[in-house]
Amino acid sequence: MYMAIACEAFKHPQNRSDYKVWYLEIDAGGNVVGIGVKTREQVVESIFNQIRRTGVSNWRAFRKNADKSTTIEVYDFISQNMHENTHFGNLPTLSEFHETLEYLKMNFELRAIAS
């Protein structure tokens, strides 16, 4: 399974309708086994391949202010850009996600010192 964790639009005006998706690869046991980045086209291709093989999408997204993740389907890509997309416009940007990681790292370090 793949969990989309951040999304970033290209800066060039001609490419604003395209974006990259950062994701975690998660095994059947729920363990993170990899991290990567794919373009919108690569994510769509991955979803199509998985649906052909198993009948369901193996992509999920954990959107901002959500309590649980939701499945990413092919129809989510009908829109033109990440802000119109039902999932990716609601994902943190890469810089927002990085801030979260820095906060977690600091929090872990403080807990380790206090132990």
Secondary structure, DSSP 8 states (H G I E B T S, - for coil): -EEEEEEEE-SSGGGTT-EEEEEEEE-TTS-EEEEEEEEHHHHHHHHHHHHHHHSS--EEE--TT-SS-EE--GGGG-SSSTTTSTTGGGS--HHHHHHHHHHHHHHHHHHHHH-
